[in-house]
């Protein structure tokens, strides 16, 4: 038998069209599905399971050099989104 190699998952990138489909109140799973994969966890505040638990994810963007999008989830729901340079 050949051992299966586990390669790191390639981080998804986001377009302006995908960004525009994302709305406050969506879950991280819903956002990841729209974008096509996981983002990079860049911030976490509070204790998981508590209402104030907040996590932030960043996605590299398609468009201008340095293009990106950031999403903050509190209590499992999207509360803010921001983007720079997406096309």
Secondary structure, 3 states (H helix, E strand, C coil): CCCCCCCCCCCCEECHHHHHHCCCCCCHHHHHHHHCCCCEEEEEECCCCCCCCEEEEEEEECEEEEEEEEEEEECCEEEEEEEEEEC
